[in-house]
């Protein structure tokens, strides 16, 4: 599926700002065999004082900005054209849960996509005993690692309620899990914690989701979304699979990847600092338009 992407992020400041430095991770990733980027660009209004590009350890494209002082508004616009190549195979070649540690032991590579980086707790995804207990019960009958991924994703989808007002970006996963509500970030990080407790390496995926309007209703401008889901390593033969617990499905052609990390902090769309003397408001919109 060939898509045209458009992301707009706007910041309005109550008072003129001081100097700021920002890191943007909002460009779609070029992933051989999975996703081809035909074009991608970012426009900053007003223009930054300095701008540069680099690739972080996990292979994510990062735009680095130095913003001048005196701003009352900043707008970030990303446009792109991406071909999403395929969907998850239904063929299960994954290792059994008993065999998975042996497969992992045979992996000596410590490059960006090594499963070893995604097995231990991370800053935003600590070990949480109730989540580990939940994962063990949900996956008790799973014969393979892929089955365990699906069982846990489905169980979290049933346990949690999507509520955009229930959590903040820094809400601990233990709190979101206990409250049984949250957004895609919470669903994904809770699932990652559960998978890691079972010995399954799991990564956080940042991306875009093309949504479908209700039957008979038009597609609304800006109604698509930035999204998050889970990437799990399920054995030496099968490699990685991706699951979306918010929507209870293996990742399909409607998902466009930005990047991978140990948790949200590694792939947050906008990070950095800005000197402020007052409040700010933020808004964003996403459009994913299919060309074929």
C-alpha positions in Angstrom: 0.0 0.0 0.0 1.3 3.4 -1.0 0.6 6.3 1.4 1.0 10.0 1.5 1.7 11.1 5.1 1.2 14.5 6.7 1.9 15.3 10.4 1.4 18.8 11.8 2.4 19.7 15.4 1.8 23.2 16.8 3.0 24.9 20.0 1.5 28.2 21.2 3.3 30.0 24.1 1.7 32.4 26.5 4.9 34.5 26.5 7.9 34.8 24.2 10.3 31.9 24.8 14.0 31.7 25.5 16.4 29.6 23.4 15.4 26.0 23.0 16.9 22.7 21.8 14.7 19.9 20.4 15.1 16.4 19.0 12.5 15.2 16.5 11.8 11.6 15.8 8.8 11.9 13.4 10.2 10.7 10.0 9.0 7.3 8.6 11.7 4.6 8.7 13.1 2.9 5.6 12.9 -0.8 6.4 14.0 -3.3 3.8 11.3 -5.9 3.0 8.8 -4.0 5.1 8.6 -0.3 4.3 10.1 1.9 1.5 10.3 5.6 2.0 10.0 7.4 -1.3 10.1 10.9 0.2 10.2 12.5 3.6 10.7 16.2 4.7 10.3 18.3 7.8 9.5 22.1 7.7 9.9 24.2 10.9 8.1 27.5 11.2 9.7 29.9 12.1 13.0 28.4 10.9 15.4 27.2 13.6 18.7 29.0 14.3 20.5 25.7 13.7 19.5 22.3 12.2 21.2 19.0 11.8 20.5 15.3 11.2 21.8 12.1 12.8 20.9 8.5 13.3 20.6 7.2 16.8 21.9 3.9 18.2 18.6 2.1 17.3 18.7 3.3 13.7 16.1 6.0 14.1 16.4 9.2 12.0 16.7 12.3 14.3 16.3 16.0 13.4 18.2 18.2 15.9 17.1 21.9 16.3 18.3 25.0 18.0 15.3 27.4 18.3 15.8 31.2 18.7 14.5 33.2 21.5 11.3 35.3 21.3 8.9 32.7 19.9 5.2 32.7 20.6 4.4 29.9 18.2 6.2 26.9 16.6 4.8 24.7 13.9 6.4 21.4 12.8 5.2 19.9 9.5 6.3 16.5 8.2 5.3 15.2 4.8 6.2 11.8 3.3 5.4 9.2 0.8 5.8 5.6 1.9 5.0 2.2 0.5 4.1 -0.3 3.2 5.1 -3.7 1.7 3.2 -6.4 3.6 1.5 -7.8 6.6 2.5 -10.3 9.3 2.6 -13.9 8.2 0.2 -16.3 9.9 2.8 -19.1 9.7 4.2 -19.8 13.1 7.9 -20.6 13.0 8.6 -19.3 16.4 10.4 -21.2 19.2 8.6 -22.8 22.1 8.9 -20.8 25.3 11.2 -23.5 26.7 13.5 -23.3 23.7 13.6 -19.5 23.4 16.3 -19.0 26.0 18.6 -21.3 24.1 17.9 -19.4 20.8 18.7 -16.2 22.6 21.9 -17.6 24.0 23.1 -18.3 20.5 22.7 -14.6 19.5 26.1 -12.9 19.9 25.4 -9.8 17.9 25.0 -6.6 20.0 24.0 -4.3 17.1 20.9 -2.0 17.2 18.4 -4.8 16.5 19.9 -7.4 18.8 17.2 -8.9 21.1 19.5 -8.6 24.1 18.8 -4.8 24.2 15.1 -5.5 24.7 14.9 -8.2 27.4 15.8 -6.3 30.6 13.6 -3.6 32.3 14.2 -0.1 31.0 13.6 3.4 32.4 9.9 3.6 31.6 9.2 -0.1 31.6 10.3 -1.6 35.0 9.4 -5.0 36.3 5.9 -4.9 37.8 4.8 -8.0 39.7 1.0 -7.7 38.9 1.8 -7.4 35.2 4.2 -10.4 35.3 1.4 -12.4 37.1 -1.1 -11.3 34.5 1.2 -12.3 31.7 2.0 -15.7 33.1 -1.8 -16.5 33.5 -2.6 -15.1 30.0 0.1 -17.2 28.3 -0.2 -20.3 30.4 -1.4 -22.4 27.4 0.8 -20.9 24.8 2.9 -23.5 23.0 5.1 -21.0 21.1 6.5 -17.5 21.6 4.2 -16.2 18.8 1.2 -17.6 20.5 2.3 -16.0 23.8 2.6 -12.6 22.1 -1.0 -13.0 20.7 -2.4 -14.3 24.0 -0.9 -11.5 26.0 -1.9 -8.8 23.5 -5.5 -10.1 23.4 -5.6 -10.3 27.2 -4.4 -6.7 27.7 -6.8 -5.5 25.1 -9.6 -7.1 27.1 -8.3 -5.9 30.5 -7.7 -2.2 29.5 -10.0 0.5 28.3 -8.8 3.1 25.9 -9.2 6.6 27.5 -7.2 9.5 26.2 -7.9 11.5 29.4 -6.9 8.8 31.9 -3.1 9.0 31.7 -0.2 11.4 31.0 2.9 10.8 29.0 4.8 10.0 32.2 2.2 7.9 34.0 3.8 4.8 35.4 2.7 1.6 33.8 1.8 0.1 37.2 -0.7 2.9 37.7 -2.2 2.6 34.2 -2.5 -1.2 34.6 -4.1 -0.9 38.0 -6.6 1.7 36.7 -7.2 -0.5 33.6 -7.2 2.4 31.2 -4.9 4.5 29.1 -3.7 5.1 25.5 -1.6 3.2 23.0 1.6 4.1 24.8 0.2 2.5 28.0 -1.1 -0.6 26.3 2.2 -1.2 24.5 4.5 -0.6 27.5 2.4 -2.8 29.7 2.6 -5.6 27.1 6.3 -5.1 26.8 6.7 -5.5 30.5 4.7 -8.7 30.5 6.6 -10.2 27.6 10.0 -9.4 29.2 8.8 -11.1 32.4 8.3 -14.2 30.3 11.7 -14.0 28.8 10.5 -12.7 25.4 12.6 -9.7 24.2 10.2 -6.8 23.3 10.7 -3.4 21.8 8.5 -0.2 21.7 7.5 0.9 18.2 6.5 4.4 17.3 4.5 5.1 14.2 1.4 6.2 12.4 -2.0 4.4 12.2 -4.4 4.9 9.3 -7.9 4.8 10.8 -11.1 3.8 9.1 -14.2 6.1 9.5 -17.5 4.6 10.5 -19.5 3.0 7.6 -21.0 5.7 5.4 -19.0 8.5 7.0 -16.3 10.5 5.1 -12.7 10.4 6.1 -12.0 13.5 8.2 -8.8 15.6 7.7 -6.4 15.1 10.6 -8.3 12.1 12.0 -5.5 9.6 11.7 -3.1 9.2 14.6 0.4 8.8 15.9 0.5 5.4 17.4 2.5 2.8 19.3 2.7 -1.0 19.3 5.0 -3.8 20.2 7.9 -5.7 18.5 8.7 -9.1 20.0 11.6 -11.4 19.2 10.2 -14.9 19.0 13.2 -17.1 18.1 16.1 -17.5 15.8 14.1 -18.8 12.8 11.1 -16.5 13.1 12.9 -13.4 14.2 10.7 -10.4 15.1 6.9 -10.0 14.9 4.8 -6.9 15.7 1.5 -6.8 17.6 -0.8 -3.9 18.3 -2.5 -4.5 21.7 -4.7 -1.4 21.4 -6.4 -2.8 18.4 -5.8 -6.5 19.2 -4.1 -7.5 16.0 -0.8 -8.3 14.4 0.6 -5.3 12.6 -0.8 -4.8 9.1 -0.6 -2.4 6.2 -2.4 0.3 8.1 0.7 0.7 10.4 3.6 2.9 9.3 6.7 2.7 11.4 8.8 5.7 12.6 11.3 3.8 14.8 12.1 1.4 17.6 13.4 1.7 21.2 13.4 0.1 24.6 10.5 2.2 25.6 8.7 5.5 24.8 11.7 7.6 25.9 13.9 6.2 23.0 11.4 7.2 20.3 9.4 10.2 21.7 8.3 12.4 18.8 9.6 15.6 20.3 12.1 15.9 23.2 14.4 18.6 24.5 14.1 21.8 26.4 12.7 25.3 25.9 13.0 28.3 28.4 9.4 29.4 29.2 8.0 32.1 31.5 4.4 31.1 31.0 2.1 28.2 29.9 1.9 26.5 26.5 -0.7 24.6 24.5 0.0 21.8 21.9 -2.1 20.3 19.1 -1.3 17.9 16.3 -3.0 16.2 13.4 -2.1 13.3 11.2 -3.3 12.3 7.7 -2.5 9.1 5.9 -3.9 9.0 2.4 -3.8 5.8 0.3 -2.7 6.2 -3.3 -3.5 2.7 -4.4 
